[in-house]
Amino acid sequence: MIAKRTLDLILTIPLILIALPFLAVTALLVLIFLGNPVFFHMQRPGLYRKPFTLYKFRTMTNARNSQRQLLPDHQRLTPMGRFLRSLSLDELPELFNVLRGDMSLVGPRPLLTRYLDRYTPEQMRRHETKPGITGWAQVNGRNAITWEEKFKLDVWYVGNISFWLDIKILMLTACKVLRMEGINQPGQATMEEFASATRDK
């Protein structure tokens, strides 16, 4: 864990400095096309399910129906939001989560808190390490694979964490971002809701 945190700091500090112009431009684009607030923040479960506040750039409007309920994701995701997601620019603020120690550069993606009671004991193992900006599931399909496949990859990562695996994942992530692969689940604007785990009977 010490080596993993050291790698995070060694890479994250220069990455933030390099990303500052992109952060500024992205913030301006969000402000122009989506308005305030520029940032999206939400509580997510971190290491051992301890909650933390995740920060991202906003990519969807807050449009609601006549009952004041939020419209489906595909109706709220704007062209600018799609562009930001295609280049993963909306994820840049998470570098500060890594700097704070809430997240790691590499680890299972932090999902919604309401999913916690839907995992099998095996799937819950994804919380035995810090969540990451990218992970083994992201370089092996990202949002183009099923929840069950994603969780299997997350758990495999937890059981095989190493310095060199993290380096490999970071290199593969760079390639994936440049190729814009696996951004969305087929037929979906975003990843579909995780209903429940398939439990053995």
Solvent accessible surface area in square Angstrom, and as a share of the most:
residue,aa,sasa,rsa
1,M,131,0.59
2,I,150,0.76
3,A,62,0.48
4,K,19,0.08
5,R,66,0.24
6,T,63,0.36
7,L,14,0.07
8,D,5,0.02
9,L,62,0.31
10,I,110,0.56
11,L,56,0.28
12,T,0,0.00
13,I,90,0.46
14,P,57,0.36
15,L,73,0.36
16,I,15,0.08
17,L,113,0.56
18,I,115,0.58
19,A,7,0.05
20,L,86,0.43
21,P,83,0.52
22,F,112,0.47
23,L,19,0.09
24,A,64,0.49
25,V,85,0.49
26,T,2,0.01
27,A,26,0.20
28,L,100,0.50
29,L,43,0.21
30,V,0,0.00
31,L,79,0.39
32,I,112,0.57
33,F,120,0.50
34,L,25,0.12
35,G,23,0.22
36,N,116,0.60
37,P,74,0.46
38,V,22,0.13
39,F,93,0.39
40,F,70,0.29
41,H,115,0.51
42,M,72,0.32
43,Q,91,0.40
44,R,30,0.11
45,P,2,0.01
46,G,2,0.02
47,L,48,0.24
48,Y,153,0.58
49,R,126,0.46
50,K,150,0.64
51,P,83,0.52
52,F,18,0.08
53,T,32,0.19
54,L,0,0.00
55,Y,87,0.33
56,K,35,0.15
57,F,4,0.02
58,R,19,0.07
59,T,8,0.05
60,M,36,0.16
61,T,42,0.24
62,N,86,0.44
63,A,40,0.31
64,R,107,0.39
65,N,51,0.26
66,S,101,0.65
67,Q,126,0.56
68,R,170,0.62
69,Q,111,0.50
70,L,82,0.41
71,L,45,0.22
72,P,68,0.43
73,D,51,0.26
74,H,106,0.48
75,Q,102,0.45
76,R,25,0.09
77,L,11,0.05
78,T,25,0.15
79,P,113,0.71
80,M,31,0.14
81,G,0,0.00
82,R,104,0.38
83,F,98,0.41
84,L,0,0.00
85,R,46,0.17
86,S,21,0.14
87,L,57,0.29
88,S,20,0.13
89,L,30,0.15
90,D,5,0.03
91,E,25,0.11
92,L,33,0.16
93,P,6,0.04
94,E,0,0.00
95,L,13,0.07
96,F,84,0.35
97,N,0,0.00
98,V,0,0.00
99,L,67,0.33
100,R,168,0.61
101,G,19,0.18
102,D,31,0.16
103,M,0,0.00
104,S,1,0.00
105,L,9,0.04
106,V,1,0.01
107,G,0,0.00
108,P,3,0.02
109,R,30,0.11
110,P,2,0.02
111,L,21,0.10
112,L,32,0.16
113,T,65,0.38
114,R,129,0.47
115,Y,9,0.03
116,L,36,0.18
117,D,121,0.63
118,R,56,0.21
119,Y,8,0.03
120,T,20,0.11
121,P,111,0.70
122,E,96,0.43
123,Q,20,0.09
124,M,42,0.19
125,R,80,0.29
126,R,7,0.02
127,H,10,0.04
128,E,77,0.35
129,T,1,0.01
130,K,40,0.17
131,P,8,0.05
132,G,0,0.00
133,I,36,0.18
134,T,7,0.04
135,G,0,0.00
136,W,37,0.13
137,A,0,0.00
138,Q,20,0.09
139,V,9,0.05
140,N,60,0.31
141,G,18,0.17
142,R,41,0.15
143,N,34,0.17
144,A,49,0.38
145,I,29,0.15
146,T,64,0.37
147,W,18,0.06
148,E,63,0.28
149,E,83,0.37
150,K,8,0.03
151,F,1,0.00
152,K,150,0.64
153,L,39,0.19
154,D,2,0.01
155,V,13,0.08
156,W,111,0.39
157,Y,1,0.01
158,V,19,0.11
159,G,52,0.50
160,N,67,0.34
161,I,61,0.31
162,S,52,0.34
163,F,88,0.37
164,W,186,0.65
165,L,20,0.10
166,D,4,0.02
167,I,41,0.21
168,K,100,0.43
169,I,0,0.00
170,L,42,0.21
171,M,128,0.57
172,L,65,0.32
173,T,29,0.17
174,A,54,0.42
175,C,56,0.34
176,K,50,0.21
177,V,41,0.23
178,L,146,0.72
179,R,164,0.60
180,M,98,0.44
181,E,63,0.28
182,G,22,0.21
183,I,24,0.12
184,N,51,0.26
185,Q,23,0.10
186,P,103,0.64
187,G,86,0.83
188,Q,81,0.36
189,A,10,0.08
190,T,18,0.11
191,M,33,0.15
192,E,81,0.36
193,E,84,0.38
194,F,3,0.01
195,A,76,0.59
196,S,68,0.44
197,A,11,0.09
198,T,105,0.61
199,R,123,0.45
200,D,147,0.76
201,K,244,1.03
